[in-house]
Amino acid sequence: MARFPLSVLAACTRRPLRSIRIVFGLACVVVLALLWRDLIATQASTEAAERERIRVEAMVHARAAAGSIQATIDSFNFVLRSAREAILTGPKSLDVLGRIVTASMTQDIVIQLFHVSEDGFLSYSSLGRAPMTFLGDRAYFRLLAGATEDKLVISDVVLGRLSNKWSIQFARGVRSADGAFKGVVALAVSPDAWVAKLKSFEVGSSDLFAVLGADGAYLMRTLYGGGHYGKYVPPDRPFLQHPEQREGDYVTSGALDGVNRQFSWVRLPSGLIVVMGIGLEEALAPVKALNQRSLLRALLLSSLLVLASAALVIALGRYEKVVEASQEREAHYRSVFDNMAEGIMIVDDHEKISGINRAFTAITGYGLDEVVGRSPALLSPSVPGARNLGAIIGRHPAGSWEDDFDGLRWNGETYTGHATLSVVRGTDGRMANRIVLLADVTERRRKDEEIWRQANFDILTGLPNRALMMDRLERMISHARRHPSMVVVLFVDLDRFKPVNDNFGHDTGDLLLCEVARRLEALFRDEDTVARMGGDEFVVLMPRNADKAAVEATAVKIVESLSRPFQIGDQALEISCSVGIARFPDDGDTAAVLLHKADVAMYRAKEMGRATWST
């Protein structure tokens, strides 16, 4: 037994390559086992984290929808309380309130406001006079007629006998001062229109949003239209099993479509239940696709590792093939060099081009014979102010650097390029050459510019928006502090603009706003700023030293210009404006204070009769 280690050592000494191959093979197996164990654990953790994110997202959407629905219910409740007081006051008061409700509340959601008298017959409807209709058999009427407490009752979805539309009835009992039952006042709300406005809380195409009664009856649902009216969710749902809970989560498959969803629900004070379901297959698709790609990469890596191990083991017994293997690696590196998506240019220590790859030719149009020994300056136009690539490389003789440059192709076409410069040093530490990576970023820079404009300019009028206006105002104030001067803020609000939208439509109103912007721009210098705050409000910034009379004269020009008729298509439209004036440093020393002072002055002008200005 004592001789066994000696015999193993003797075998290793006699055949060292075999021993190395065995050890290397075992090490490869261990590495692969650890790699796959970590990969599987990471994928499981990633999917679990994504499921938790989906659960949190579903709860966030459910809470947001619940808040929106509760706010709407509160507004309905306020209307019903007001209507109840109007009923006790007299029919004229109820009729006035009905007109107010019809005019102010979203008409496609609220179908009608109506009153059912104590005998069960319809006595008033905001839809107008109606034939005698008996509603005393409605569940909410019977419930409120026998109720001893004042409460809001929300019905299941019913078909209106007067409107002939599916609706949810929000009802309150009406009682006189002595407690006598005087009927029921109710709002008929369209579930289809309401749920259409709540679809924004969905995330994907397979997501589901629903509002249920306390007993699990469907009141609203985004999928499958109105086919859910009169139906109930299965009784095993947690919000039915645990009525004391206010919110919760669960995962289950849909009874109608079989889609597995992550559900979150919130119980409202009224007893209604808001449910948000996110389709797990759709939501987890990106993570599962990523995991699938990771598995493929791991399989490829494992295959490469096995192949590399086998190649190395064979190479240990075939030393004579080292040179051939070296040549194959060199060809591989050359292939990588030639097939990279970015253009590569090698510049020697004399700032002459010594090598390029295929992508360089695709970007610039120049072949190897056309650029070798020439300066990189030929890749940029020779015009004043151009960002010349050759000059840029000359300014950075050492170290790394990257920036954009103005490019010129072989055919004379210009483009925006991006260059990344790296230095390659020899064994003695001196610079051997420089590697320049080139890319055509024309489209990317155009999109960057477009994104910047969308963030800083009003899409409708093309004027600077509030964010850019505030930035310029702060810069003007900063400059005025360093070089004592004045900044004038003119706050312009259009008069009689709302009737234009009401009478001619928002498209005409938008065209009018564009014409207003053009007139304002024509009144001021390039160094001034004309901005749109939003709606029919504009702001003008003037970095100039002007006395009070000159500023007021400018305000008069604005009023006179915007008071002239506007020709919008076939319509001659007349509006006016009110202008508020504030000046730095007299009226404030910050952008926010100046804007507020100008806004207050504008409202002062409106109180003076509009079509005027005020300080």
LINBELTA-V262129 format. One record per residue. N is the residue number from 0. RES is the residue in one small letter. PHI is phi in whole degrees, 0 to 359 (* if undefined). OMEGA is omega in whole degrees, 0 to 359 (none if undefined). Layout:
{{N/RES/PHI/OMEGA} {N/RES/PHI/OMEGA}}
This chain:
{{0/m/*/181} {1/a/289/181} {2/r/279/186} {3/f/298/179} {4/p/299/180} {5/l/293/179} {6/s/292/177} {7/v/294/179} {8/l/296/179} {9/a/294/179} {10/a/294/179} {11/c/295/180} {12/t/290/181} {13/r/289/183} {14/r/232/184} {15/p/295/181} {16/l/296/178} {17/r/296/179} {18/s/297/179} {19/i/296/179} {20/r/296/179} {21/i/296/180} {22/v/297/181} {23/f/295/178} {24/g/298/178} {25/l/296/179} {26/a/297/178} {27/c/296/179} {28/v/298/180} {29/v/298/180} {30/v/298/180} {31/l/296/179} {32/a/298/179} {33/l/295/180} {34/l/299/181} {35/w/290/177} {36/r/297/180} {37/d/294/180} {38/l/295/180} {39/i/296/179} {40/a/295/180} {41/t/295/180} {42/q/295/178} {43/a/297/178} {44/s/294/180} {45/t/297/180} {46/e/293/178} {47/a/296/178} {48/a/295/179} {49/e/293/176} {50/r/298/178} {51/e/293/177} {52/r/297/179} {53/i/296/179} {54/r/298/179} {55/v/296/180} {56/e/296/179} {57/a/298/180} {58/m/292/178} {59/v/300/180} {60/h/293/179} {61/a/296/179} {62/r/294/179} {63/a/297/178} {64/a/295/179} {65/a/297/178} {66/g/298/180} {67/s/295/181} {68/i/294/180} {69/q/295/178} {70/a/298/178} {71/t/293/178} {72/i/298/178} {73/d/298/178} {74/s/292/176} {75/f/298/181} {76/n/297/178} {77/f/297/179} {78/v/297/181} {79/l/295/178} {80/r/296/178} {81/s/295/179} {82/a/295/179} {83/r/296/177} {84/e/295/179} {85/a/294/179} {86/i/298/181} {87/l/290/179} {88/t/282/180} {89/g/156/183} {90/p/299/180} {91/k/296/179} {92/s/297/179} {93/l/295/180} {94/d/295/177} {95/v/297/179} {96/l/298/179} {97/g/300/178} {98/r/294/179} {99/i/297/179} {100/v/298/180} {101/t/298/183} {102/a/281/190} {103/s/265/184} {104/m/272/182} {105/t/299/190} {106/q/291/182} {107/d/283/174} {108/i/266/180} {109/v/274/180} {110/i/282/181} {111/q/197/168} {112/l/253/183} {113/f/216/180} {114/h/233/174} {115/v/253/183} {116/s/289/185} {117/e/296/179} {118/d/273/176} {119/g/92/180} {120/f/261/178} {121/l/295/181} {122/s/249/179} {123/y/203/174} {124/s/216/178} {125/s/291/176} {126/l/283/180} {127/g/117/180} {128/r/297/183} {129/a/221/177} {130/p/296/182} {131/m/299/183} {132/t/235/181} {133/f/268/179} {134/l/237/182} {135/g/291/179} {136/d/271/177} {137/r/294/183} {138/a/298/182} {139/y/293/179} {140/f/292/180} {141/r/297/181} {142/l/294/182} {143/l/286/180} {144/a/296/181} {145/g/259/183} {146/a/283/177} {147/t/257/180} {148/e/236/181} {149/d/275/183} {150/k/213/176} {151/l/270/180} {152/v/248/178} {153/i/245/185} {154/s/276/167} {155/d/288/178} {156/v/289/181} {157/v/232/177} {158/l/266/183} {159/g/296/180} {160/r/281/178} {161/l/262/183} {162/s/277/183} {163/n/58/179} {164/k/235/174} {165/w/291/183} {166/s/207/171} {167/i/256/184} {168/q/264/172} {169/f/258/191} {170/a/228/172} {171/r/224/177} {172/g/284/178} {173/v/246/179} {174/r/227/180} {175/s/284/182} {176/a/299/180} {177/d/271/176} {178/g/90/181} {179/a/289/181} {180/f/288/183} {181/k/244/176} {182/g/105/185} {183/v/226/172} {184/v/252/187} {185/a/214/172} {186/l/247/174} {187/a/264/185} {188/v/246/180} {189/s/283/179} {190/p/292/180} {191/d/294/180} {192/a/292/181} {193/w/295/183} {194/v/291/177} {195/a/297/179} {196/k/283/181} {197/l/259/182} {198/k/293/180} {199/s/295/180} {200/f/279/175} {201/e/283/181} {202/v/246/183} {203/g/236/184} {204/s/291/180} {205/s/263/180} {206/d/283/184} {207/l/228/176} {208/f/235/182} {209/a/216/172} {210/v/238/184} {211/l/243/170} {212/g/286/181} {213/a/299/180} {214/d/268/178} {215/g/92/179} {216/a/285/177} {217/y/290/172} {218/l/256/179} {219/m/218/179} {220/r/201/186} {221/t/280/183} {222/l/265/173} {223/y/68/170} {224/g/58/184} {225/g/271/181} {226/g/293/181} {227/h/270/183} {228/y/299/179} {229/g/83/181} {230/k/255/183} {231/y/234/173} {232/v/284/177} {233/p/304/185} {234/p/288/181} {235/d/272/180} {236/r/294/187} {237/p/298/181} {238/f/287/173} {239/l/271/179} {240/q/288/184} {241/h/231/183} {242/p/295/180} {243/e/279/181} {244/q/280/181} {245/r/266/179} {246/e/200/180} {247/g/182/182} {248/d/222/171} {249/y/195/179} {250/v/238/178} {251/t/201/178} {252/s/265/180} {253/g/293/181} {254/a/290/184} {255/l/270/186} {256/d/247/179} {257/g/71/181} {258/v/284/178} {259/n/281/186} {260/r/229/168} {261/q/268/182} {262/f/258/168} {263/s/232/183} {264/w/224/179} {265/v/226/178} {266/r/266/181} {267/l/277/177} {268/p/303/181} {269/s/283/183} {270/g/99/177} {271/l/295/182} {272/i/239/178} {273/v/261/184} {274/v/238/176} {275/m/237/180} {276/g/239/178} {277/i/253/179} {278/g/298/186} {279/l/290/181} {280/e/298/180} {281/e/291/183} {282/a/291/182} {283/l/272/184} {284/a/303/179} {285/p/299/180} {286/v/293/180} {287/k/293/176} {288/a/296/177} {289/l/297/178} {290/n/297/179} {291/q/296/178} {292/r/296/178} {293/s/296/178} {294/l/296/179} {295/l/296/178} {296/r/296/179} {297/a/296/178} {298/l/296/178} {299/l/296/179} {300/l/296/178} {301/s/296/179} {302/s/297/179} {303/l/296/180} {304/l/295/179} {305/v/295/180} {306/l/296/180} {307/a/296/179} {308/s/295/179} {309/a/296/180} {310/a/297/180} {311/l/293/179} {312/v/297/179} {313/i/293/181} {314/a/296/178} {315/l/297/180} {316/g/263/183} {317/r/229/183} {318/y/296/184} {319/e/293/181} {320/k/266/181} {321/v/298/181} {322/v/297/180} {323/e/297/178} {324/a/297/179} {325/s/296/179} {326/q/296/178} {327/e/296/178} {328/r/295/179} {329/e/298/178} {330/a/296/178} {331/h/297/180} {332/y/295/178} {333/r/294/177} {334/s/296/177} {335/v/298/180} {336/f/300/184} {337/d/286/187} {338/n/254/175} {339/m/294/181} {340/a/290/179} {341/e/270/176} {342/g/288/180} {343/i/238/177} {344/m/230/178} {345/i/258/181} {346/v/245/182} {347/d/279/184} {348/d/288/175} {349/h/260/179} {350/e/60/174} {351/k/240/181} {352/i/285/181} {353/s/242/180} {354/g/192/178} {355/i/217/174} {356/n/244/184} {357/r/295/181} {358/a/298/176} {359/f/299/179} {360/t/296/180} {361/a/296/182} {362/i/280/189} {363/t/262/184} {364/g/87/181} {365/y/271/172} {366/g/270/184} {367/l/299/183} {368/d/294/183} {369/e/275/185} {370/v/240/183} {371/v/299/179} {372/g/83/181} {373/r/254/181} {374/s/282/175} {375/p/299/180} {376/a/297/181} {377/l/292/181} {378/l/273/179} {379/s/229/179} {380/p/291/180} {381/s/266/178} {382/v/232/179} {383/p/300/177} {384/g/87/180} {385/a/287/177} {386/r/275/187} {387/n/282/183} {388/l/296/180} {389/g/297/179} {390/a/293/180} {391/i/294/179} {392/i/298/179} {393/g/295/179} {394/r/281/182} {395/h/232/184} {396/p/289/183} {397/a/217/177} {398/g/82/181} {399/s/255/182} {400/w/196/173} {401/e/208/180} {402/d/188/176} {403/d/277/175} {404/f/215/176} {405/d/273/185} {406/g/260/177} {407/l/227/180} {408/r/280/180} {409/w/302/183} {410/n/274/179} {411/g/91/179} {412/e/286/179} {413/t/263/178} {414/y/201/175} {415/t/261/180} {416/g/250/175} {417/h/234/183} {418/a/242/174} {419/t/239/187} {420/l/252/176} {421/s/228/181} {422/v/255/175} {423/v/252/183} {424/r/250/178} {425/g/279/181} {426/t/295/179} {427/d/272/178} {428/g/87/180} {429/r/275/181} {430/m/292/177} {431/a/270/176} {432/n/196/179} {433/r/236/178} {434/i/256/179} {435/v/243/175} {436/l/267/182} {437/l/245/176} {438/a/215/176} {439/d/273/183} {440/v/247/182} {441/t/302/183} {442/e/293/180} {443/r/297/179} {444/r/292/177} {445/r/296/178} {446/k/292/177} {447/d/300/179} {448/e/296/180} {449/e/295/179} {450/i/297/179} {451/w/297/180} {452/r/294/180} {453/q/296/181} {454/a/279/188} {455/n/239/182} {456/f/232/178} {457/d/291/185} {458/i/294/185} {459/l/287/189} {460/t/262/184} {461/g/79/179} {462/l/281/171} {463/p/304/178} {464/n/271/185} {465/r/300/183} {466/a/297/181} {467/l/292/178} {468/m/299/180} {469/m/295/178} {470/d/297/180} {471/r/293/180} {472/l/296/179} {473/e/296/178} {474/r/293/179} {475/m/297/180} {476/i/295/179} {477/s/298/179} {478/h/294/180} {479/a/294/177} {480/r/288/181} {481/r/289/179} {482/h/237/190} {483/p/320/180} {484/s/205/187} {485/m/244/171} {486/v/234/182} {487/v/252/177} {488/v/244/177} {489/l/246/180} {490/f/259/185} {491/v/248/177} {492/d/236/183} {493/l/287/174} {494/d/262/177} {495/r/62/178} {496/f/278/182} {497/k/300/177} {498/p/301/178} {499/v/296/178} {500/n/298/183} {501/d/293/187} {502/n/270/187} {503/f/242/177} {504/g/97/184} {505/h/289/178} {506/d/297/177} {507/t/295/178} {508/g/299/179} {509/d/294/178} {510/l/297/179} {511/l/295/178} {512/l/298/178} {513/c/295/179} {514/e/294/176} {515/v/299/179} {516/a/299/181} {517/r/295/180} {518/r/295/180} {519/l/295/179} {520/e/299/182} {521/a/292/183} {522/l/274/191} {523/f/235/182} {524/r/279/180} {525/d/296/181} {526/e/283/174} {527/d/277/180} {528/t/237/172} {529/v/249/186} {530/a/232/175} {531/r/254/180} {532/m/282/186} {533/g/133/181} {534/g/61/180} {535/d/248/181} {536/e/248/179} {537/f/231/179} {538/v/227/177} {539/v/242/178} {540/l/248/180} {541/m/231/177} {542/p/276/183} {543/r/210/172} {544/n/269/181} {545/a/221/178} {546/d/286/184} {547/k/301/182} {548/a/296/181} {549/a/293/178} {550/v/295/179} {551/e/295/177} {552/a/296/177} {553/t/296/177} {554/a/297/179} {555/v/296/179} {556/k/298/179} {557/i/297/182} {558/v/299/182} {559/e/295/181} {560/s/294/183} {561/l/279/177} {562/s/273/176} {563/r/288/184} {564/p/300/175} {565/f/252/177} {566/q/261/179} {567/i/249/184} {568/g/63/179} {569/d/269/185} {570/q/256/171} {571/a/261/187} {572/l/254/179} {573/e/239/174} {574/i/225/173} {575/s/213/179} {576/c/208/174} {577/s/241/187} {578/v/239/175} {579/g/250/186} {580/i/244/172} {581/a/219/184} {582/r/228/173} {583/f/264/7} {584/p/260/188} {585/d/298/188} {586/d/258/180} {587/g/169/183} {588/d/241/175} {589/t/229/182} {590/a/297/182} {591/a/296/181} {592/v/294/180} {593/l/299/180} {594/l/296/178} {595/h/295/180} {596/k/297/178} {597/a/295/178} {598/d/296/179} {599/v/298/179} {600/a/296/179} {601/m/296/179} {602/y/293/175} {603/r/296/178} {604/a/294/178} {605/k/297/179} {606/e/292/179} {607/m/279/176} {608/g/121/179} {609/r/66/181} {610/a/53/180} {611/t/206/181} {612/w/225/179} {613/s/204/178} {614/t/248/none}}
